[in-house]
Amino acid sequence: MKQTLLLIILLLIPLCLHSQRDTVNIVRNYPQKTFAREAAPSNINIFPVPVRENSFTIKTDRDMTSVKVTNMIGQDIFRAEYSNPVPVTKVLLKKPTRGMYLVTIAFTDGTRIVRKVMIENPE
């Protein structure tokens, strides 16, 4: 009985090691993705912060092609695309509620930058 059990264990060890070796080789063969950082640091000004009315202004040193504002659960509350890229734009929101929002800015070179904005109720 002990000999049979020892024989089974000795036969299974190479199979386990072989399967682990295959897994490592498979993982190694996947191409690695690299994520590009901003090519050139952008000077982006969003004001006033925190937003107390229903509008704010975005000013950048590069031309913007689109601006999107989403709430934290991913719903779009504002979207604008510009056929003629602009360095300054005013975002007008319809009855925004208090909270954090994400502003996604797309530039002419294809890069996108996301910034957070806090919107408060007007006093």
DSSP file (Angstrom, degrees, kcal/mol; ACC not computed):
  #  RESIDUE AA STRUCTURE BP1 BP2  ACC     N-H-->O    O-->H-N    N-H-->O    O-->H-N    TCO  KAPPA ALPHA  PHI   PSI    X-CA   Y-CA   Z-CA
    1    1 A M     >        0   0    0      0, 0.0     4,-2.2     0, 0.0     5,-0.2   0.000 360.0 360.0 360.0 -47.1    0.0    0.0    0.0
    2    2 A K  H  >  +     0   0    0      1,-0.2     4,-2.4     2,-0.2     5,-0.2   0.878 360.0  51.5 -64.8 -37.5    2.8    2.4    0.9
    3    3 A Q  H  > S+     0   0    0      2,-0.2     4,-2.3     1,-0.2    -1,-0.2   0.889 109.7  49.2 -67.4 -38.8    4.7    1.5   -2.2
    4    4 A T  H  > S+     0   0    0      2,-0.2     4,-2.2     1,-0.2    -2,-0.2   0.917 112.3  47.9 -66.3 -43.8    1.7    2.1   -4.4
    5    5 A L  H  X S+     0   0    0     -4,-2.2     4,-2.2     2,-0.2    -2,-0.2   0.909 112.4  49.1 -63.4 -43.2    1.0    5.5   -2.8
    6    6 A L  H  X S+     0   0    0     -4,-2.4     4,-2.4     1,-0.2    -2,-0.2   0.890 110.2  51.7 -62.8 -40.6    4.7    6.5   -3.2
    7    7 A L  H  X S+     0   0    0     -4,-2.3     4,-1.6     2,-0.2    -2,-0.2   0.892 109.7  49.2 -64.3 -40.5    4.7    5.4   -6.8
    8    8 A I  H  X S+     0   0    0     -4,-2.2     4,-1.8     2,-0.2    -2,-0.2   0.913 111.5  49.1 -65.9 -42.9    1.6    7.5   -7.6
    9    9 A I  H  X S+     0   0    0     -4,-2.2     4,-1.8     1,-0.2    -2,-0.2   0.920 110.1  50.8 -63.3 -44.0    3.1   10.6   -5.9
   10   10 A L  H  < S+     0   0    0     -4,-2.4    -1,-0.2     1,-0.2    -2,-0.2   0.823 111.4  48.6 -65.3 -30.4    6.3   10.2   -7.8
   11   11 A L  H  X S+     0   0    0     -4,-1.6     4,-0.7    -5,-0.2    -1,-0.2   0.815 112.0  48.5 -77.3 -31.0    4.4    9.9  -11.1
   12   12 A L  H  X S+     0   0    0     -4,-1.8     4,-2.2     1,-0.2     5,-0.2   0.784  96.4  70.3 -81.6 -27.7    2.3   13.0  -10.4
   13   13 A I  H  X S+     0   0    0     -4,-1.8     4,-2.4     1,-0.2     5,-0.2   0.925  99.2  47.0 -59.2 -48.6    5.1   15.4   -9.4
   14   14 A P  H  > S+     0   0    0      0, 0.0     4,-2.3     0, 0.0    -1,-0.2   0.873 111.2  53.2 -62.9 -33.4    6.6   15.7  -12.9
   15   15 A L  H  X S+     0   0    0     -4,-0.7     4,-2.1     2,-0.2    -2,-0.2   0.912 110.1  47.2 -66.4 -40.6    3.1   16.3  -14.3
   16   16 A C  H  X S+     0   0    0     -4,-2.2     4,-1.9     1,-0.2    -1,-0.2   0.921 113.5  47.5 -66.1 -44.0    2.5   19.1  -11.8
   17   17 A L  H  X S+     0   0    0     -4,-2.4     4,-2.0     1,-0.2    -1,-0.2   0.879 110.5  52.7 -65.6 -37.2    5.8   20.7  -12.5
   18   18 A H  H  X S+     0   0    0     -4,-2.3     4,-2.1    -5,-0.2    -1,-0.2   0.909 108.4  49.6 -65.3 -42.1    5.3   20.5  -16.3
   19   19 A S  H  X S+     0   0    0     -4,-2.1     4,-1.8     1,-0.2    -1,-0.2   0.877 110.5  50.5 -66.9 -35.5    1.9   22.2  -16.1
   20   20 A Q  H  X S+     0   0    0     -4,-1.9     4,-1.9     2,-0.2    -1,-0.2   0.899 108.6  52.2 -66.6 -39.6    3.4   25.0  -14.0
   21   21 A R  H  X S+     0   0    0     -4,-2.0     4,-2.0     1,-0.2    -2,-0.2   0.898 108.6  50.8 -63.7 -40.7    6.2   25.5  -16.5
   22   22 A D  H  X S+     0   0    0     -4,-2.1     4,-2.3     1,-0.2    -1,-0.2   0.901 107.6  53.3 -63.2 -41.1    3.7   25.7  -19.4
   23   23 A T  H  X S+     0   0    0     -4,-1.8     4,-2.1     1,-0.2    -1,-0.2   0.905 108.3  49.8 -61.8 -41.8    1.7   28.4  -17.5
   24   24 A V  H  X S+     0   0    0     -4,-1.9     4,-2.0     1,-0.2    -1,-0.2   0.904 110.9  49.6 -64.2 -41.2    4.8   30.5  -17.1
   25   25 A N  H  X S+     0   0    0     -4,-2.0     4,-1.3     2,-0.2    -2,-0.2   0.879 109.4  51.8 -66.5 -37.4    5.7   30.2  -20.8
   26   26 A I  H  X S+     0   0    0     -4,-2.3     4,-0.5     1,-0.2     3,-0.4   0.931 110.9  47.3 -64.8 -44.5    2.2   31.2  -21.8
   27   27 A V  H >< S+     0   0    0     -4,-2.1     3,-1.0     1,-0.2    -1,-0.2   0.888 109.8  53.9 -64.5 -38.6    2.2   34.3  -19.6
   28   28 A R  H 3< S+     0   0    0     -4,-2.0    -1,-0.2     1,-0.2    -2,-0.2   0.786 101.6  59.7 -66.7 -27.1    5.7   35.2  -20.9
   29   29 A N  H 3< S+     0   0    0     -4,-1.3    -1,-0.2    -3,-0.4    -2,-0.2   0.605  80.1 102.5 -81.3 -10.8    4.5   35.1  -24.5
   30   30 A Y  S << S-     0   0    0     -3,-1.0     2,-0.2    -4,-0.5    -3,-0.0  -0.516  81.3-113.0 -71.3 137.2    1.8   37.8  -24.2
   31   31 A P        -     0   0    0      0, 0.0     2,-0.4     0, 0.0    -1,-0.1  -0.475  31.5-121.0 -68.7 141.2    2.8   41.2  -25.5
   32   32 A Q        -     0   0    0     -2,-0.2     2,-0.4    -3,-0.0    -3,-0.0  -0.688  20.3-137.6 -87.0 133.4    3.2   43.7  -22.8
   33   33 A K        -     0   0    0     -2,-0.4     2,-0.4     2,-0.0    -1,-0.0  -0.696  13.5-157.1 -88.3 138.9    1.1   46.8  -23.1
   34   34 A T        -     0   0    0     -2,-0.4     2,-0.6     2,-0.0    -2,-0.0  -0.954   7.9-142.6-115.6 138.4    2.6   50.1  -22.4
   35   35 A F        -     0   0    0     -2,-0.4     2,-0.3     0, 0.0    -2,-0.0  -0.870  17.8-133.3-102.7 125.2    0.5   53.1  -21.3
   36   36 A A        -     0   0    0     -2,-0.6     2,-0.1     1,-0.0     3,-0.1  -0.561  14.4-146.7 -79.1 136.1    1.6   56.4  -22.7
   37   37 A R        -     0   0    0     -2,-0.3     2,-0.1     1,-0.2    -1,-0.0  -0.336  49.5 -59.4 -84.2 176.8    1.8   59.3  -20.3
   38   38 A E        -     0   0    0      1,-0.2    -1,-0.2    -2,-0.1    75,-0.0  -0.403  46.1-141.1 -59.4 131.4    1.0   62.8  -21.4
   39   39 A A  S    S+     0   0    0      1,-0.3    -1,-0.2    -2,-0.1    -2,-0.1   0.952  88.8   9.3 -62.0 -49.8    3.4   63.7  -24.2
   40   40 A A  S    S-     0   0    0     -3,-0.0    -1,-0.3     0, 0.0     0, 0.0  -0.999  95.0-103.6-129.8 132.5    3.9   67.2  -23.0
   41   41 A P        -     0   0    0      0, 0.0     2,-0.4     0, 0.0    -2,-0.0  -0.309  40.1-138.5 -56.8 131.8    2.5   68.4  -19.6
   42   42 A S        -     0   0    0     18,-0.0     2,-0.9     2,-0.0    -4,-0.0  -0.732   3.7-137.1 -96.8 141.0   -0.6   70.4  -20.2
   43   43 A N        +     0   0    0     -2,-0.4    18,-0.8     2,-0.0     2,-0.5  -0.849  33.4 176.1 -94.6 103.8   -1.5   73.5  -18.3
   44   44 A I  E     -A   60   0A   0     -2,-0.9     2,-0.5    16,-0.2    16,-0.2  -0.947  11.5-171.4-116.5 125.0   -5.2   73.1  -17.6
   45   45 A N  E     -A   59   0A   0     14,-3.1    14,-2.8    -2,-0.5     2,-0.5  -0.969   3.4-177.0-117.0 124.4   -7.1   75.7  -15.5
   46   46 A I  E     -A   58   0A   0     -2,-0.5    12,-0.2    12,-0.2    -2,-0.0  -0.984  26.0-141.3-118.4 121.6  -10.6   74.9  -14.4
   47   47 A F  E     +A   57   0A   0     10,-2.2    10,-3.2    -2,-0.5     2,-0.1  -0.980  62.9  28.4-145.5 154.4  -12.3   77.8  -12.5
   48   48 A P  S    S-     0   0    0      0, 0.0    -1,-0.2     0, 0.0     7,-0.0   0.626  80.1-145.3 -75.8 150.1  -14.0   78.7  -10.3
   49   49 A V  S    S+     0   0    0      1,-0.2     2,-0.1    -2,-0.1    70,-0.1  -0.999  84.4  33.7-126.4 127.8  -13.3   75.7   -8.0
   50   50 A P  S    S-     0   0    0      0, 0.0     2,-0.4     0, 0.0    69,-0.2   0.604  98.3-130.9 -71.1 153.6  -15.5   74.6   -6.3
   51   51 A V  B     +b  119   0A   0     67,-2.5    69,-3.4     1,-0.2    -2,-0.1  -0.610  32.2 172.4 -75.8 123.4  -18.2   75.4   -8.8
   52   52 A R        +     0   0    0     -2,-0.4    -1,-0.2     3,-0.2     2,-0.1   0.559  63.3  42.7-110.1 -12.9  -21.1   77.2   -7.0
   53   53 A E  S    S-     0   0    0      2,-0.4    67,-0.1    68,-0.1    -2,-0.0  -0.276 103.5 -86.1-111.4-158.7  -23.2   78.1  -10.0
   54   54 A N  S    S+     0   0    0     -2,-0.1    39,-3.7    41,-0.1     2,-0.3   0.176 101.7  56.5-101.1  18.8  -24.2   76.1  -13.0
   55   55 A S  E     + C   0  92A   0     37,-0.2    -2,-0.4    39,-0.0     2,-0.3  -0.989  50.1 176.2-147.4 155.6  -21.1   77.0  -15.1
   56   56 A F  E     - C   0  91A   0     35,-1.7    35,-3.3    -2,-0.3     2,-0.4  -0.966  24.8-122.6-151.0 164.1  -17.3   76.9  -15.1
   57   57 A T  E     -AC  47  90A   0    -10,-3.2   -10,-2.2    -2,-0.3     2,-0.5  -0.872  11.6-156.7-114.9 141.9  -14.5   77.7  -17.5
   58   58 A I  E     -AC  46  89A   0     31,-2.9    31,-2.3    -2,-0.4     2,-0.4  -0.979  12.9-179.2-117.2 127.0  -11.8   75.5  -18.9
   59   59 A K  E     +AC  45  88A   0    -14,-2.8   -14,-3.1    -2,-0.5     2,-0.3  -0.994   7.2 171.0-128.3 127.4   -8.6   77.1  -20.2
   60   60 A T  E     -A   44   0A   0     27,-2.7   -16,-0.2    -2,-0.4     4,-0.1  -0.843  42.1-127.5-130.1 166.1   -5.7   75.1  -21.6
   61   61 A D  E    S+     0   0A   0    -18,-0.8     2,-0.3    -2,-0.3   -17,-0.1   0.493  96.0  56.3 -90.6  -4.2   -2.4   75.8  -23.5
   62   62 A R  E    S-     0   0A   0    -19,-0.2     2,-0.3    25,-0.2    -2,-0.2  -0.812  97.9 -92.3-120.5 165.0   -3.5   73.3  -26.2
   63   63 A D  E     -     0   0A   0     -2,-0.3    45,-1.5    22,-0.1     2,-0.3  -0.616  36.7-143.3 -81.7 133.3   -6.5   73.2  -28.5
   64   64 A M  E     -DC 107  86A   0     22,-3.3    22,-1.7    -2,-0.3    43,-0.3  -0.737  17.3-174.6 -94.7 141.2   -9.5   71.1  -27.2
   65   65 A T  E    S+     0   0A   0     41,-3.1    17,-3.4     1,-0.4     2,-0.3   0.675  71.8   3.8-103.4 -25.8  -11.6   69.1  -29.6
   66   66 A S  E     -DC 106  81A   0     40,-1.3    40,-2.5    15,-0.3     2,-0.4  -0.994  53.7-158.2-157.4 156.0  -14.2   67.9  -27.0
   67   67 A V  E     -DC 105  80A   0     13,-2.6    13,-2.6    -2,-0.3     2,-0.4  -0.999  12.4-176.9-135.3 134.6  -15.2   68.3  -23.4
   68   68 A K  E     -DC 104  79A   0     36,-2.3    36,-3.2    -2,-0.4     2,-0.5  -0.999   9.2-162.1-134.5 135.7  -17.4   65.8  -21.4
   69   69 A V  E     +DC 103  78A   0      9,-2.7     8,-3.0    -2,-0.4     9,-1.5  -0.978  16.4 176.2-117.9 125.1  -18.6   66.0  -17.9
   70   70 A T  E     -DC 102  76A   0     32,-2.5    32,-2.9    -2,-0.5     6,-0.2  -0.928  26.3-123.7-126.3 151.3  -19.8   62.8  -16.1
   71   71 A N  E >   -D  101   0A   0      4,-2.2     3,-1.8    -2,-0.3    30,-0.2  -0.281  44.7 -89.7 -81.8 179.3  -21.0   62.1  -12.6
   72   72 A M  T 3  S+     0   0    0     28,-0.6    29,-0.1     1,-0.3    -1,-0.1   0.623 125.9  55.4 -72.1 -12.1  -19.3   59.5  -10.5
   73   73 A I  T 3  S-     0   0    0      2,-0.1    -1,-0.3     0, 0.0    -2,-0.0   0.332 122.3-101.7-100.1   8.2  -21.5   56.7  -11.7
   74   74 A G  S <  S+     0   0    0     -3,-1.8     2,-0.4     1,-0.3    -2,-0.1   0.528  71.3 143.5  94.1   6.9  -20.7   57.4  -15.4
   75   75 A Q        -     0   0    0      1,-0.0    -4,-2.2     2,-0.0     2,-0.4  -0.674  50.2-125.5 -83.2 131.1  -23.7   59.3  -16.6
   76   76 A D  E     +C   70   0A   0     -2,-0.4    -6,-0.2    -6,-0.2     3,-0.1  -0.596  33.8 169.2 -72.8 128.4  -22.9   62.1  -19.0
   77   77 A I  E    S+     0   0A   0     -8,-3.0    17,-0.4     1,-0.4     2,-0.3   0.515  70.7  19.7-113.8 -11.9  -24.4   65.4  -17.9
   78   78 A F  E     +C   69   0A   0     -9,-1.5    -9,-2.7    15,-0.1    -1,-0.4  -0.961  61.0 172.1-155.5 138.4  -22.5   67.6  -20.5
   79   79 A R  E     +C   68   0A   0     -2,-0.3     2,-0.4   -11,-0.2   -11,-0.2  -0.962   2.9 171.1-149.2 131.5  -20.9   66.9  -23.8
   80   80 A A  E     -C   67   0A   0    -13,-2.6   -13,-2.6    -2,-0.3     2,-0.4  -0.993  10.6-167.6-142.2 133.6  -19.5   69.3  -26.4
   81   81 A E  E     -C   66   0A   0     -2,-0.4     2,-0.5   -15,-0.2   -15,-0.3  -0.968  13.2-147.9-120.2 139.3  -17.5   68.7  -29.5
   82   82 A Y  E     -     0   0A   0    -17,-3.4     4,-0.0    -2,-0.4    -2,-0.0  -0.917  13.3-165.8-113.2 122.3  -15.7   71.5  -31.4
   83   83 A S  E    S+     0   0A   0     -2,-0.5    -1,-0.1     1,-0.2   -17,-0.0   0.859  94.8  44.0 -71.5 -34.6  -15.3   71.4  -35.1
   84   84 A N  E    S-     0   0A   0     -3,-0.1    -1,-0.2   -19,-0.0   -20,-0.1  -0.941 103.7-122.8-106.3 109.0  -12.8   74.3  -34.7
   85   85 A P  E     -     0   0A   0      0, 0.0   -20,-0.2     0, 0.0   -22,-0.1  -0.160  30.1-160.6 -55.4 143.5  -10.6   73.4  -31.7
   86   86 A V  E     -C   64   0A   0    -22,-1.7   -22,-3.3     1,-0.1   -24,-0.1  -0.936  25.0-151.7-128.3 147.4  -10.5   76.0  -29.0
   87   87 A P  E    S+     0   0A   0      0, 0.0   -27,-2.7     0, 0.0     2,-0.4   0.646  88.0  39.9 -89.5 -16.0   -8.2   76.7  -26.1
   88   88 A V  E     +C   59   0A   0    -29,-0.2     2,-0.3   -24,-0.1   -29,-0.2  -0.997  65.7 166.2-135.2 136.7  -10.9   78.2  -23.8
   89   89 A T  E     -C   58   0A   0    -31,-2.3   -31,-2.9    -2,-0.4     2,-0.5  -0.994  27.6-136.0-147.6 153.3  -14.5   77.1  -23.3
   90   90 A K  E     -C   57   0A   0     -2,-0.3     2,-0.6   -33,-0.2   -33,-0.2  -0.945  17.6-148.7-111.0 129.3  -17.3   77.7  -20.9
   91   91 A V  E     -C   56   0A   0    -35,-3.3   -35,-1.7    -2,-0.5     2,-0.6  -0.870   9.5-164.8-100.6 120.8  -19.3   74.7  -19.6
   92   92 A L  E     -C   55   0A   0     -2,-0.6     2,-0.3   -37,-0.2   -37,-0.2  -0.931   7.5-163.2-108.3 118.4  -23.0   75.4  -18.8
   93   93 A L        -     0   0    0    -39,-3.7     2,-0.8    -2,-0.6   -15,-0.1  -0.775  18.0-127.7-103.1 146.0  -24.7   72.7  -16.7
   94   94 A K  S    S-     0   0    0    -17,-0.4   -39,-0.0    -2,-0.3    -2,-0.0  -0.833  80.1 -35.0 -95.3 109.6  -28.5   72.2  -16.4
   95   95 A K  S    S-     0   0    0     -2,-0.8    -1,-0.2     1,-0.1     2,-0.1   0.915  79.2-160.9  46.5  63.0  -29.4   72.1  -12.7
   96   96 A P        -     0   0    0      0, 0.0     2,-0.2     0, 0.0    -1,-0.1  -0.441   7.8-134.0 -72.2 146.8  -26.3   70.2  -11.4
   97   97 A T        -     0   0    0     -2,-0.1    22,-0.1     1,-0.1     2,-0.1  -0.626  34.3 -85.2 -94.6 160.4  -26.5   68.5   -8.0
   98   98 A R  S    S+     0   0    0     -2,-0.2     2,-0.3    20,-0.1    22,-0.2  -0.381  82.2  75.3 -65.1 136.6  -23.9   68.8   -5.4
   99   99 A G  E    S- E   0 119A   0     20,-2.4    20,-2.9    -2,-0.1     2,-0.3  -0.935  79.4 -48.2 154.4-174.1  -21.0   66.3   -5.8
  100  100 A M  E     - E   0 118A   0     -2,-0.3   -28,-0.6    18,-0.2     2,-0.3  -0.725  48.0-175.0 -93.3 140.9  -17.9   65.2   -7.6
  101  101 A Y  E     -DE  71 117A   0     16,-2.6    16,-2.7    -2,-0.3     2,-0.5  -0.949  20.9-129.7-133.7 153.5  -17.8   65.2  -11.4
  102  102 A L  E     -DE  70 116A   0    -32,-2.9   -32,-2.5    -2,-0.3     2,-0.6  -0.911  14.9-158.3-106.4 129.6  -15.2   64.1  -13.9
  103  103 A V  E     -DE  69 115A   0     12,-3.4    12,-2.4    -2,-0.5     2,-0.6  -0.937   6.8-163.7-108.6 116.3  -14.2   66.4  -16.7
  104  104 A T  E     -DE  68 114A   0    -36,-3.2   -36,-2.3    -2,-0.6     2,-0.5  -0.894   5.0-168.3-103.4 123.4  -12.7   64.6  -19.7
  105  105 A I  E     -DE  67 113A   0      8,-3.1     8,-2.4    -2,-0.6     2,-0.4  -0.951   3.6-160.7-115.9 125.0  -10.9   66.9  -22.2
  106  106 A A  E     -DE  66 112A   0    -40,-2.5   -41,-3.1    -2,-0.5   -40,-1.3  -0.876  10.7-154.6-105.6 137.6   -9.8   65.6  -25.6
  107  107 A F  E >   -D   64   0A   0      4,-2.7     3,-1.8    -2,-0.4   -43,-0.2  -0.591  30.5-103.5-108.6 169.6   -7.1   67.5  -27.5
  108  108 A T  T 3  S+     0   0    0    -45,-1.5   -44,-0.1     1,-0.3    -1,-0.1   0.764 117.8  59.5 -64.7 -26.4   -6.2   67.8  -31.2
  109  109 A D  T 3  S-     0   0    0    -46,-0.2    -1,-0.3     2,-0.1     3,-0.1   0.417 121.0-104.4 -84.6   4.5   -3.3   65.3  -30.9
  110  110 A G  S <  S+     0   0    0     -3,-1.8    -2,-0.1     1,-0.3     2,-0.1   0.343  78.0 130.7  94.8  -6.4   -5.7   62.6  -29.7
  111  111 A T        -     0   0    0     -5,-0.0    -4,-2.7     2,-0.0     2,-0.4  -0.460  40.7-154.5 -80.4 155.2   -4.7   62.6  -26.0
  112  112 A R  E     - E   0 106A   0     -6,-0.2     2,-0.4    -2,-0.1    -6,-0.2  -0.979   6.3-166.5-129.9 142.5   -7.3   62.8  -23.3
  113  113 A I  E     - E   0 105A   0     -8,-2.4    -8,-3.1    -2,-0.4     2,-0.5  -0.992   6.7-154.2-130.2 138.2   -7.0   64.2  -19.8
  114  114 A V  E     + E   0 104A   0     -2,-0.4     2,-0.3   -10,-0.2   -10,-0.2  -0.944  14.4 178.7-115.4 131.3   -9.5   63.7  -16.9
  115  115 A R  E     - E   0 103A   0    -12,-2.4   -12,-3.4    -2,-0.5     2,-0.3  -0.938  24.5-124.0-127.4 151.5   -9.8   66.1  -14.0
  116  116 A K  E     - E   0 102A   0     -2,-0.3     2,-0.4   -14,-0.2   -14,-0.2  -0.750  23.8-169.9 -95.9 143.7  -12.1   66.1  -11.0
  117  117 A V  E     - E   0 101A   0    -16,-2.7   -16,-2.6    -2,-0.3     2,-0.5  -0.999  13.9-143.8-133.7 135.8  -14.4   69.0  -10.2
  118  118 A M  E     - E   0 100A   0     -2,-0.4   -67,-2.5   -18,-0.2     2,-0.5  -0.872  14.1-162.3 -99.1 127.0  -16.5   69.6   -7.1
  119  119 A I  E     -bE  51  99A   0    -20,-2.9   -20,-2.4    -2,-0.5     2,-0.3  -0.945   8.6-172.0-111.5 126.4  -19.9   71.2   -7.6
  120  120 A E        -     0   0    0    -69,-3.4     3,-0.1    -2,-0.5    -2,-0.0  -0.769  32.0 -97.4-111.8 159.1  -21.6   72.8   -4.6
  121  121 A N        -     0   0    0     -2,-0.3   -68,-0.1     1,-0.1   -24,-0.1  -0.520  49.1-101.0 -71.5 141.0  -25.1   74.2   -4.2
  122  122 A P              0   0    0      0, 0.0    -1,-0.1     0, 0.0   -69,-0.1  -0.345 360.0 360.0 -63.6 145.3  -25.3   78.0   -4.7
  123  123 A E              0   0    0     -3,-0.1    -2,-0.0   -71,-0.0   -71,-0.0   0.440 360.0 360.0 -88.5 360.0  -25.5   79.9   -1.4
